[in-house]
Amino acid sequence: MGNCVSLDVSCDQTLHRACGCLFGDGNYIHMMEANLEALEKTMQELEERRDDLLRRVVIDEDKGLQRLAQVQGWFSRVQSVESQVKDLLEARSTQTKRLCLLGYCSKKCIPSCDYGKKVLKKLKEVEGLLAKGVFQVVAEKIPVPKVDKKHFQTTVGLDSMVEKAWNSLMIGERRTLGLYGMGGVGKTTLLACINNRFLQVVNEFDVVIWVVVSKDLQIESIQDQILGRLSLDKEWKQETEIERASRIKNILNRKKFVILLDDLWSEVDLNKIGVPPPTQENGSKLVFTTRSKEVCKDIEVDDMMEVACLSPDEAWELFQQKVGENPIKSHHDFLPVARKIAAKCCGLPLALCVIGKAMACKETVQEWRHAIHVLNSSSHEFPGFIDGSRNDDGADNQGYDIIGLLVHAHLLMDGVLTFTVKMHDVIREMALWIASNFGKQRETFCVRSGAQLRQIPKDINWELVRRISLMSNKISEISCSCNCSNLSTLLLQNNKLVDISGEFFRFMPALVVLDLSRNSILSRLPEEISNLGSLQYLNLSYTGMKSLPDGLKEMKRLIDLNLEFTRELESIVGIATSLPNLQVLRLYCSRVCVDDILMKELQLLEHVEILTATIEDAVILKNIQGVDRLASSIRGLCLSNMSAPVVILNRVVLGGLQRLTIWNSKISEIKIDWESKERGDLICTGSPGFKQLSAVHIVRLEGPTDLTWLLYAQSLRILSVSGPSSIEEIINREKEMSIRTVHPDIVVPLEKLELLKACNLDELKSICWDPPALPNLRQFYLEGCPKLPEAATKYLRHAWNGLSKHQALIRHFDK
């Protein structure tokens, strides 16, 4: 009986559901096809709205904004419903085939009813999402983090100084704190510890701002860093210095802030930057690091603290960390030698780190004992010039080896595109400290480059000083008389020199190196320069020199004279008799051009090993290539105002060529000659072309329609071509294939090219047809090339976009 009741209930429920599907309000079966059509159409509209909205979000996120949570939630729901709708539409064919009686019924009523119900429910959900997918604002500014955490290696001996500095800053009414000490002692690390303490300790400050100042104090750079922390929009990028200051002031006036200035070299005007001075009323703080105690006094800080070197025990602990345990513990003889080396560092953390890392790979006691010997040697025991012996390619092996080791050890930074290396100022400070007998003879060096000096410093001890660097300042006149019998190096490049008195050079008998380059207004030198009897290196490049002083003939020891880019210098006639010992003469892009007279003089210079020259006459170019000793010494060649149907460059005799400039010339064809004069045959073995040619600059060249001969410059890293010019292609396809037939070693055209500049080339249509070309392009600049197809620009952009993060920091010009 119970079973019959149960069966009746089941049948009633089934009948009720079937009737509901067929005749009820849902009418799921009859409306199935219409609802599926509506679902498909509405889902398509939803996907289109999602794509439109996503584009808006991406644009805002590229501006540094953060998408709203409700927008992200809507995206997530759309993504979820999208997969569900996809499943329903995939079952569409199966379900519609079951329909019968003009769509009012189904061969499988209950399953079709369930399916139709799901379709209707999902349709309403999609319609709801579509209606809610309207946002006036899709992203907003990211809240500025209170503190940016600084990362640094484990410190030794800093804990007590961190605590002392923190207490000085936070306890009482002190608002400003100056941390001073020599370079490499750990001031930046100490400041970073203070910065991170604001993350660890509960405090009432709204924002902590870290700013790197450095020697050449740039207001704009400081403002950029502050605004970068305070404001995520980039509107301020186009503002003037005064407008930026106003913006900073308006923001900071509403906040309780901490400003941390790293590497301050002189007093800074906070009002000019826009930073309100810390006061009792605003409760803000200022902390800075500097190498000079005087800077602390100038700023009138509430408290100053010297960051001193480590104690002997702390120094030994840090040294062991950097060396590692293996070398020291491998043999009992290591320990006393290691302690002596650590002691030589006098507790300077930077020296301990650098020397410790350098010694980590030394596995024998003999190597460690040699290090002691080197550290015990005074700097004056090392020669000013390394041995000048060079290999067949003209490269100074010893110099490249030394520089390579320093770059590998991260003591020098590779300049990449500029073919230079540079040294971080902290590393330089350490090098000077070691060279001055670990700080005991500091007066023998004076290094104040980029210090905004307008005159020679008055505190130089001229009787003791051996090396002076005052480069990159604003010194315009030198009128002092100095008795500096020990001075060997004087660097004054990149100033604003107009006049140097003769008295200045009167008492410098030991001067070996003098650099006056990049003083564009300096037009003359005093005759008293003849007193520099020991001078071996003189750099006058990029100056306004109109003539060389007669006193130059007294410099019989001069072996290196640089006159490159001297646009006003007209003649150096008599140089062979005046300076018979010259080994290096640089006349690249100078007004002094090689003619018949200068050719004869150059041949009289028996010791010349490096020559850069400017040539206007194609006959002279041919003649100089006929003199093997001169041609093989050429490192830089400027063809200026040359007019010739054909110019021939012989890759055999010009094997050492590194830089080539063709300026304002009419040359129909440039040919590369492979014939060896001695052997009278073609040289086709080994790597073809100019092995060392790394930079080519072409300006206003009329005649050739392509530069396919550049394929012979397989080491080319910089190519700059500027018009007006007749050039239509950089590399011509047919000529390239012809060259490759003879020289199959040329696989990838311009394989090492890193910088490409093409400007005002009205006829340029192609750069390089071969897709594998330009694999190492790092920077390109295109302007005024109307016939260059968009495809070429896209290819360059594609190559450029494939750079690493470091390389991508290089600016990209595309007009």
C-alpha positions, 0 to 999 in steps of 0.5 A: 500500500505504501508503495502504491502511494509512493508511485502515485506521488512520483507520477503526479510530480512528473506530470506536473513538471511536464505540464509546466514545461509545456504550458506553464509560465516558463514554457522552457521547451517551446521557448528553447530556440528563441532563448538560445538565439537571444543568449548567443546574441547577448553573450556576444554583446557582453564579450564586446563590452568586456573587450572595450572596457578592458582596453580602457583599463589597459590605457589607465593602467599604463598611466600608473592607475589601478583598476577598481575592484568592482571592475575586476569583479565584473571581469571575473563574473564575465569570465565565469559565465562565458565558460558556462554559456559555451557549454550550453551552446555546445549542447544546442544541436543535440537538444534542438534535435529532440524537439517535436510537435512544432517545438512544443514538445520533446522526445525527452521531455524532462531533460529538455525542460531542464536544459531550457530552464538553464538557458533561460536562467543564464540568459537573464544572468548575461543580460544582468551582467551586460546592464551592470557593465557600464562604468564611468571610471575604471581605474584610480590612483594607487595609494602612495606607499608610506615607505619604499623598502630598501634592500641591502646585504647583511651589515656588520657593525651598523646596529649601534649606529642605526640605534644612535641615529634613530634616537637622535632623530625621534627623541626630543625636538630635533628635526634635522640630522646629518650623517657624514663620513668618507666615501665607502664607509657605509653612510648609504647603508645606514640611511637605508636602515633608517628608512626601513625602520619606519616600516618596522616601528609604529610611527605617525608619519604619512610618507618617507621619501628617499632621494639620491642627490649626488655631486652635480646637484640637479633640482629637476632630478630631485623634484622628479624623485619626490613627485615620483613618490607623491604623485602617480600621474605624469602631468608634472613631467611637462612643468617648469621647475617653479611649477613643480616646486609649487606642486610639491609644496601643496602636497607636503603641506598636508602631510607629516613627512620624512625626507632622506637625502643620500649623497649631498655634496653641498647645501641644498635650498629646500624652498627651491625644490618645494619642500617645506622646512621641517619645523616643530609645527609640521612635525616633519624630519630631514636626514641626509648623508654627506662626505663633508662635515662642513655641509652639515654646518652649512645646513645648520642641522639640529644634530650631526653624526660621524659614520666612522670606520669599523673596529678591528674585530668588526672589520675582520668579521666583514672581511671573512664574510666576503672572502668565505671560509675555504681560502682562510681555513684551507691552510694555517699559513693563510690566517696571519696573511689574511689578517694583515690584508684586512688590517690594511683596509683600516676598517673601511667597509667598501675596501673590505668588501672589494678586496675581500671579494678579489681575494676569494678566488686566490687559492695559494699563500703566495698570491695572498702574500703578493697582495700584501706587497701590492698594498704596501707599495706606494702609488707613485711606484706605479708608472703613469703610462703602461707599456705601449706595446701593441699587437697587430690589430693595434690594440693595447693588450695590457690596457684592455686586459687591465680594463677587462679585469676591472669591469669583470670585478664591477670596479668599472662600468662598461659604457656600452655605446660610448666605448668608454668605461666609468667608475662609480664615485664611491669606488673612485673614492676608495681607489683614491683612499688606497692610493693616498696610503689609506688616507694618510696622504690625502693631500696628495690628491685633489678630486672635485669633478662636477662640484660646480666650482667657478675658480681653482680651490684655495685649499689645495696643498700645492707643495704636496699634491700629485694629482688634481681633477677639476673636470666638469666644473664652471671654471672660466679663468686661471690666474694663480701662480702655484709652486707644485713640484710634485704635480704629475696629473692635471685634469681640467676638461669640460670647464668654461675656460677662457684664459690661463695665465702663464704664471700658472704653468711656471712651476710644474716641472713634474707634470706628465698629463694635462687635459684641457679638452672640451673647453670650447672657448679656450683659444690660446695657451700661454708661452709659459707652457714651455716650462712643462718639460716632463709633459707626455700627454696633452689633450686639446680636443674640442677647444677653440685653439687657433694656433699652437704656442711656440713653447710647445717645441720645448716639450721634447717628451710629449708623446700624445697630442690630441687635437680632434674637433679643433675647428679653429686650428689652421696649421701645425706646420713644423710639428715634426721638428718640434715634437719628434717623439710623438707616438700618438697624434689625433687630428680627427674632425679637425680643421687641420687637414692632411695635405702634401706638406703635412704628409711629409711631416707625418713621415718624419715622425718616426715613432707614430703608432696611432694617427687620426686624420682629416683628409679633403683630397682623394689623391692625398687619401690614396697617397697616405694608404701607400705609406704602410707605416702611416696607414697602419697607424690610422685609427680615425679617418674623416673625409671632409669636403671631398669630391671624387668619382671613386674613393678606395679604402684598402682594408689591408693597410687600414686594418686598424681603422676604428672610426670613419666620418664622411662629411659634406662630400660628393663621392659617386662610389666607395670601393673596398680594396682587398689587394695586399701590396706586398703579395699582389693578390686578394685577401679572402681568408679569415674574417673579412673587412675592417675588424676594428671599425666600430663607428661610421658617421655620414653627413651630407653625402651626395652620389651613392644610392646605397652603403652596402660596403658597410658589410665589410665593417662586421664590428660596426656598433654605431651607424649615423647617416644624415642628409640631405643625401642621395642614399636610397638604401643602407644595404642593397640586396643584389650587392649584398648577395654579390659580396656574400658570394665572395665572402661567405663569412658575412652571415648576418648583415650589421650583426653587431650594430647597436645604434642606428640613426637616420635623419633627413634622408628624403630618398631612403626607402630601405635599411636592410632587406634581410630579416636576420639583420640588426639582431643587437640593435639597442637604440634607433632614431629616425626622422625626416625619412618620408619614403621609408615604409612603415614596415621598416619602422615596425621591424626596427621597433620590433627589434628594439622591443626585444631588448632586456630591461637594462637595454630598454632604458635607453631612450627611443626616438621615433618620429 
